[in-house]
Amino acid sequence: MTEEPAAEVQLLRSQKAKLIEILSADADFVLQHADSRCLLSPHGYQQVKACRIPSEKVTDLLDHIIQRGPEAAQGLLELLNEQALQDTFPLLHFIKDLQVNTLPSGKKQTSRKRQTPPDLQEIIPSRKICNNGSRLVKEKQLMTVARTIGRSWREIGRLALDVPSVKLEQIEEDHSLHVERVFAMLRYWSSCQREKATAAHLHSLLSQKDWALPPESIDFLVETD
């Protein structure tokens, strides 16, 4: 008997045509954000990146993530709820209501929650967790930090942020501008840290040892609103 696909996978598949239409407006933007969250395999990233037609690129991206299963699908759903994506693609607002109405309902969903709490419960509640205490670092803040990091960015990535060397090499290949490379590295750190990617945490990491950045360039991360 064929196992029923997970709720996250079903949700993405049911909205696939609509998402292709919306996200094709800036397919590369979506791809880079998805890659920064480690949602694609290295081979999958290269395959999607090779597509020249935006709609085909988004189609391949969605297919790849759907094939990777519920964890990757959940990661994409969380990404589509991020403010950066919501601002770039205003029509994505339907995703939030869709998740609220679809994922928690039904006895099967309740059963899955009990078996694997992180899967379904992190899709929406994780955003509430992040709002308690230190706030997640924003992309605007990451870009500001990126502009202050010079040629030692690889050392900072490896030693301060624990970014793998292979990822740094990939970032260097994908981006020709220095600031874009540093920004991509910081986004990768943020996506991997998830709820730990607070502005205060980043400030702490960039204030230590030989790679410490000048206080005046990063103290804005810990300033109160």
Secondary structure, 3 states (H helix, E strand, C coil): CCCCCCHHHHHHHHCHHHHHHHHHHHHHHHHHHHHHCCCCCHHHHHHHHCCCCHHHHHHHHHHHHHHHCHHHHHHHHHHHCCHHHHHHCHHHHHHHHHHHHHCCCCHHHHHHHHHCHHHHHCCCHHHHHHCCCCCECCHHHHHHHHCCCCCCHHHHHHHHCCCCHHHHHHHHHHCCCHHHHHHHHHHHHHHHHHHHCEHHHHHHHCCCHHHCCCHHHHHHHHCCC
